């Protein structure tokens, strides 16, 4: 039997915000709340954040490295977040 190590949730939209924008905002919030364990980014700007509770959040960022830049800015407060690129 296959067992996933990650929990995946469906997110509601808020005030006509797209699901992707909601997820991207959530990733930014979790970074600044020191809840992100690792972030992976691929060439098409898809980012996957793995939270410390094993939850997985995936979104398409607006600009390449935007999420990495935020992770670096939070490093003093939160410590280093593992950043992985394709």
Secondary structure, DSSP 8 states (H G I E B T S, - for coil): ----SSB-------TT--HHHHHHHHHHHHHHTT-EEEEEE-TTSEEEEEETTSBEEEEE-SSTTHHHHHHHHTHHHH---EEEE-
